[in-house]
């Protein structure tokens, strides 16, 4: 059973301190039907979703038929980033390596009208794509809170979004972060900016034989922090270990 985070906040804070970041953490325990928070006010504050938007973007691409399956390849547009991204990519590799150019092109193919329609149907954050079809999730107009991320993920997991089971199942299979004999961890990271502050995300869920834990972490720093990228998953896993969810 997941113990009350709000009661044992001191046990959680140390993990944020270890990586020299500030932030908040939220969990929904399905079996107990309870939410747990570390810094509850911040869990309801909206931030740019950054690459966590690859989850709904992929789902929309699959549902519209623009992406036929996880192996659908989009030719590289020549935008230089890093070796894992600088080539033609399939959907499963684009989300695995979090390649921005692939998802910008996907969003352009979906188009503003359909994108808005789907985000309205998903009730995804503030649903604001006014900043441009290929950058609204990166540069400011679209915002979402950890609480809203978890509600979206719960609907996704339970097939309660207005999309096909096939689309959801393909998506679930390409966001596996870890699979052990005791649990499966699914999720997606994100890294964006709010002014001069770096904002980091990891959202997803952990499946065990007797429970599902939906989680969302959001961290921030306003200085050069070489451990910022790893902090998102490391803190999440450390918290789940602290409370006996994973070993």
C-alpha positions in Angstrom: 0.0 0.0 0.0 1.2 3.5 -0.8 1.6 5.5 2.4 0.4 9.1 2.7 3.0 11.3 1.0 1.6 14.4 2.6 2.3 12.9 6.0 5.8 11.9 5.2 6.8 14.8 3.1 10.2 14.9 4.8 11.0 11.5 3.4 10.3 12.8 -0.1 12.0 16.1 0.0 15.4 14.5 0.5 15.2 13.0 -3.0 14.7 16.4 -4.6 17.5 17.9 -2.5 19.8 15.1 -3.6 19.5 16.3 -7.2 19.4 20.0 -6.2 16.0 20.6 -7.7 12.7 22.0 -6.5 9.5 20.3 -7.5 6.3 18.4 -6.7 5.1 14.8 -7.0 1.6 13.4 -7.3 0.4 9.8 -7.3 -3.0 8.2 -7.8 -3.4 4.8 -6.0 -6.0 3.0 -8.0 -6.7 0.3 -5.4 -7.2 2.8 -2.6 -8.8 5.3 -4.9 -6.7 8.0 -3.3 -4.4 10.8 -4.4 -1.1 11.6 -2.7 0.9 14.8 -3.1 4.2 16.3 -2.3 3.6 20.1 -2.5 -0.1 19.8 -3.5 -0.4 23.4 -4.5 2.3 23.0 -7.1 0.7 19.8 -8.4 -2.3 21.9 -9.5 -0.1 24.6 -11.2 0.1 24.5 -15.0 3.4 24.3 -16.9 4.3 23.7 -20.5 4.0 20.0 -21.2 7.2 19.8 -23.4 7.8 16.3 -24.6 5.2 14.7 -22.3 2.9 15.9 -25.1 4.4 13.2 -27.3 1.8 10.9 -25.6 -1.3 12.7 -26.9 0.5 13.7 -30.1 1.2 10.0 -30.9 -2.3 9.0 -30.0 -3.8 11.6 -32.3 -1.5 10.6 -35.1 -2.5 7.0 -34.7 -6.2 7.7 -34.4 -6.3 10.0 -37.4 -4.5 7.3 -39.5 -1.6 9.7 -40.2 0.5 7.1 -38.4 -0.4 3.6 -39.4 1.4 1.9 -36.5 4.5 2.1 -34.3 6.7 1.4 -37.3 5.5 4.3 -39.4 8.5 6.2 -40.7 8.8 10.0 -41.3 11.8 11.1 -43.3 14.3 13.2 -41.4 13.9 16.9 -42.2 17.6 17.7 -41.7 17.3 19.4 -38.4 20.4 18.7 -36.4 20.0 17.6 -32.8 21.7 14.4 -31.7 22.8 11.2 -33.4 19.8 9.1 -32.3 17.4 11.6 -33.9 19.3 12.8 -37.0 17.9 10.2 -39.4 14.6 8.8 -40.7 12.6 7.6 -37.7 9.7 5.3 -36.8 7.2 6.3 -34.3 8.6 3.9 -31.7 12.1 5.3 -32.0 10.9 8.9 -32.2 9.2 8.6 -28.8 12.0 6.4 -27.3 14.6 9.0 -28.2 12.3 12.0 -27.8 13.0 13.5 -31.2 11.3 16.9 -31.6 11.5 17.2 -35.3 9.3 14.0 -35.8 6.6 15.3 -33.6 6.7 18.8 -35.2 6.1 17.2 -38.6 3.4 15.0 -37.2 1.6 18.0 -35.7 1.7 19.8 -39.0 0.2 16.8 -40.7 -2.6 16.6 -38.2 -3.3 20.3 -38.6 -4.7 22.9 -36.3 -8.4 22.1 -36.8 -8.1 18.4 -35.9 -5.5 19.0 -33.2 -7.8 21.4 -31.4 -10.7 19.1 -31.8 -8.8 16.2 -30.2 -7.4 18.3 -27.3 -10.8 19.5 -26.6 -12.1 15.9 -26.6 -9.2 14.9 -24.3 -9.8 17.9 -22.0 -6.0 18.2 -22.1 -4.8 21.1 -19.9 -5.8 24.5 -21.1 -6.2 23.2 -24.7 -4.5 26.3 -26.1 -2.6 25.7 -29.4 -2.5 29.3 -30.4 1.3 29.6 -30.3 1.6 27.6 -33.6 0.8 24.1 -34.7 4.4 22.9 -34.5 5.5 24.5 -31.3 2.5 25.1 -29.0 3.5 22.4 -26.5 7.1 23.6 -26.5 7.0 27.4 -26.3 4.2 28.5 -24.1 0.6 28.5 -25.1 -0.3 24.9 -24.0 -0.2 24.4 -20.3 -1.1 21.4 -18.1 -0.8 20.6 -14.4 0.4 17.3 -12.8 -3.2 16.7 -11.6 -4.5 17.1 -15.2 -1.7 14.9 -16.6 -2.8 12.1 -14.2 -6.5 12.5 -15.1 -5.6 12.2 -18.8 -3.4 9.1 -18.2 -6.2 7.5 -16.1 -8.6 7.9 -19.0 -6.0 6.7 -21.5 -5.2 3.5 -19.4 -8.9 2.7 -19.0 -9.8 3.3 -22.7 -12.1 6.2 -21.7 -10.7 8.6 -24.3 -12.6 9.0 -27.6 -10.1 6.9 -29.6 -9.8 3.2 -30.6 -8.4 0.5 -28.4 -5.9 -0.2 -31.1 -4.5 3.3 -30.9 -4.2 3.1 -27.2 -2.6 -0.3 -27.2 0.1 0.8 -29.7 0.8 3.8 -27.5 1.0 1.8 -24.3 3.6 -0.6 -25.9 5.9 2.3 -27.0 6.1 4.1 -23.7 7.5 1.2 -21.6 10.4 2.5 -19.5 11.0 -0.7 -17.5 9.6 -4.2 -17.3 10.4 -6.6 -14.5 8.8 -9.7 -12.9 7.2 -7.4 -10.4 6.0 -4.4 -12.3 5.8 -2.5 -15.6 6.7 1.2 -15.6 5.4 3.3 -18.5 5.9 7.0 -19.0 7.4 9.9 -20.9 9.8 12.6 -19.9 9.7 16.3 -20.8 12.1 19.2 -20.6 10.9 22.7 -21.2 11.3 26.3 -20.0 9.3 28.9 -18.1 11.3 32.1 -18.6 14.8 31.4 -17.3 13.7 28.3 -15.4 14.2 24.7 -16.6 11.1 22.6 -16.2 11.3 18.8 -16.1 8.6 16.2 -16.3 8.0 12.5 -16.0 4.4 11.2 -16.3 3.0 7.7 -16.5 2.0 4.8 -14.5 3.3 1.6 -12.8 1.4 -1.6 -13.3 1.6 -4.3 -10.6 -0.5 -7.5 -10.4 -2.6 -5.9 -7.6 -2.6 -2.2 -8.3 -1.9 0.6 -10.8 -0.1 3.8 -9.6 -0.4 6.8 -11.9 2.3 9.4 -11.3 3.5 12.8 -12.4 6.7 14.5 -11.2 7.6 18.1 -12.1 11.0 19.6 -11.2 12.6 22.9 -11.8 16.0 24.6 -11.6 17.2 28.1 -12.5 20.9 27.1 -12.7 23.2 24.9 -14.6 22.5 21.4 -13.2 24.3 18.5 -14.8 22.0 16.0 -13.0 18.7 17.7 -14.0 17.9 15.3 -16.8 18.3 12.2 -14.7 16.6 13.7 -11.7 13.1 13.2 -13.1 13.2 9.4 -13.3 15.6 8.9 -10.4 13.5 10.8 -7.9 10.3 9.1 -9.1 11.8 5.6 -8.6 13.4 6.6 -5.3 10.0 7.7 -4.0 8.3 4.5 -5.1 11.0 2.5 -3.5 10.7 4.5 -0.3 7.0 3.5 -0.1 7.5 -0.1 -1.1 5.9 0.1 -4.6 9.0 -1.1 -6.4 12.2 -2.7 -5.2 
